[in-house]
Amino acid sequence: MSTTPDVVLERAKRPVRTAAEVNEEIRALWFRSGGTLNTEQRSEYERLVLEWAAAQ
C-alpha cells in the first residue's frame, strides 16, 4: 500500500460514516429537539450537515 502524500490525503478525505448514517443522526437530533434547535444543537446540526455533504 502506497503512502505517498496524494494517497494519504485521498484516504483522509473519505468519510468515516455514510451519508445515510449521518442523516439518521440529523433526524434524531431534530426529533429530540422537538423541532427547534438551541445554540448548542444548532452547532451540532451544522457539523453534521458538513459531514453529510462530505459523505455524498
ROPATI-874006 format. One record per residue (C-alpha): residue in three letters; residue number from 1; x, y, z. Coordinates in steps of 0.1 Angstrom, whole numbers, plus 5000, padded with zeros to 4 digits. Layout:
<dobas>
ALA NUM X Y Z;
...
</dobas>
This chain:
<dobas>
MET 1 5000 5000 5000;
SER 2 5014 5034 4990;
THR 3 5018 5062 5015;
THR 4 5027 5090 4991;
PRO 5 5012 5123 5002;
ASP 6 4985 5122 4975;
VAL 7 4973 5087 4985;
VAL 8 4973 5096 5022;
LEU 9 4954 5128 5015;
GLU 10 4928 5109 4995;
ARG 11 4923 5084 5023;
ALA 12 4919 5112 5048;
LYS 13 4891 5127 5026;
ARG 14 4870 5095 5028;
PRO 15 4840 5098 5051;
VAL 16 4841 5076 5082;
ARG 17 4803 5073 5081;
THR 18 4779 5070 5052;
ALA 19 4756 5098 5043;
ALA 20 4727 5077 5054;
GLU 21 4743 5072 5088;
VAL 22 4748 5109 5093;
ASN 23 4713 5116 5080;
GLU 24 4699 5093 5107;
GLU 25 4718 5113 5133;
ILE 26 4705 5146 5119;
ARG 27 4669 5132 5120;
ALA 28 4674 5120 5156;
LEU 29 4687 5155 5166;
TRP 30 4656 5172 5152;
PHE 31 4633 5146 5168;
ARG 32 4650 5151 5203;
SER 33 4648 5188 5200;
GLY 34 4611 5189 5192;
GLY 35 4618 5208 5160;
THR 36 4636 5238 5175;
LEU 37 4673 5237 5179;
ASN 38 4691 5256 5207;
THR 39 4725 5272 5201;
GLU 40 4744 5240 5211;
GLN 41 4722 5218 5190;
ARG 42 4725 5242 5160;
SER 43 4763 5239 5161;
GLU 44 4759 5201 5162;
TYR 45 4735 5203 5133;
GLU 46 4759 5224 5112;
ARG 47 4787 5200 5119;
LEU 48 4765 5171 5109;
VAL 49 4754 5188 5077;
LEU 50 4790 5193 5067;
GLU 51 4798 5157 5074;
TRP 52 4768 5146 5055;
ALA 53 4778 5167 5024;
ALA 54 4813 5152 5025;
ALA 55 4799 5117 5026;
GLN 56 4778 5123 4994;
</dobas>
